[in-house]
């Protein structure tokens, strides 16, 4: 896995934790230290907060990274106040892709590799030509939101092709539904290994603050690779429960816009949906949150669909979860 510089969001989170821990230690030792020593150390800690923000801001500016959340490193607000949640919300359910990590493009590329290889073999074998798979025309029509096997069937049907089902043990070069599904899975893992997996900066900070505030968090994804993504993105320790493609198959859950996956996450967290918040990216997720009776439905709009997401029932539309934190900081 390639090594990359630590992003500003991670540095902000680490410094906030360090400075908050120092403040807590100072409060805990106040009785033994005495008033004058506490005042002296408090002043030094305030100076360090100011210096930390100044240095992080300069680093973000040099790297041309987002600077909005830098003041969070020095915020003395309790984590709960920064999350922007109703007071009775005790849990959050996050969609993985688009909210926490940017992996949709890599999924689409893995599908393109899979279908390009199959169609090439087919043309050589039977001599017929097939319209190639294109991400713009085919991904959301035939792939997005489906299981791997259903996606294979749907795309091949669009090209007038049918294959035997095969078995889960089929190799990646087998011309079966299971073989193509395996090819896609192996291609995805190879691409992710080569490029790494990064969490959105604002989302990482939001998860960290939710963890610090004792708000239980679950992640929902239709992909069976979701645990791998969370681990590689460094988010696994911030998540209490997971509902992924394996759960969907084992429990017979319907996919979005049905609320089944979100409700399964809520059950695992032990929190009723009317005391939980949902964070989604697409209309199907927003509709699932509304149908499921969740108290707060937040849409993260990364594609210019804010009006449509509001029309579908989103209570709040933001460009990134960091925007919620920034808004809280602005009124601090």
Phi, psi and omega in degrees: 000130183294144178270133179231158179296145178297130183285163184298322180301317179293321178295319178299314180298317181294317180290323177298317179298316181296315182290323177294321178295320178296320179294319179296320178296323179294319178295319182295328182262007186301321183296319182281331184282325184093156187301313184294319180292323178296318179296320180296313181291327177296320178295318178297321179293321177297320177297321180293322176300314181297315180295322180297314179298318181298316181290318179295322178296318179296319179295316179297320179295317179297323181275353186060039175261164180300130183253354188304321187269000181304318180300343179299332180300330183253004182291135176261007178295147171295141183308320183302322183292336182277343188282341179069029182261148171303152188297335183263007176281122183249356183206156178232140177240120185248134165288138185288298186282133179090333176262310184256317182229154179257085182241357183300319181296324179289321173303312182297321179294322178295321176296319180298316177301317182298310184286326176300315180296316181294312182296325177297315178298319183294319180295322178294325186280315187252348177082357178275152176259147180232144174297128183291160174288131174234140182297317183296318186270330192248333190297307183283337180284318188243343191249307190302130176085357180258160169293163180303313183294319178295324178295318177301312182298316184295315181293314181297322177298326179293341178254010179071028183243139172230148181230155171296152182295320184076206179217160181301342179273359182298140177289167185292343179261009178281135179274067176225166177300315180293325179296316179292324177298319177294319178303315180298316181298316180292322178296319180297312181297322179296316179294318180293323177297321183287325188255341185082172181230127180240138173277148171298137186302312181296325180290320178300314180296321180297316178297318180299317181291322177298319178298314180296328183276357181077018176274121183288142187231139175232152177244139181237133177204145176279355183270144175280351180269004184302316178301323177296315180298315180297319180295313181293329179277356179075027183252351189303321183286351181262002186245133181271323183218157180223142170231114184232192182300327177295318177297319181302314180292315185295325185256001179064038183281141172281151179273164179301145016277003171296147185275005190307313185293320179293320179292325176297321177295318179299317179298317181295329178282344182074028182231131178295146182301332179283005171234028182224156177247145179243139179238114186229171179244324186251170180299322181297322178291319178297316179296322178297319178295319179292315181296325181284353177079028179286145185294319183229129177242112180254130177253130175261109186266106178252008183225021177072033182247028187302315183296319179294321180294322176294319180296330179281351174119010178293132176286329183214135176239125179229162178276340180194152179296336175299335178296325177297315179296318180297321179296322177295318179296327183294334181255006181293000000 
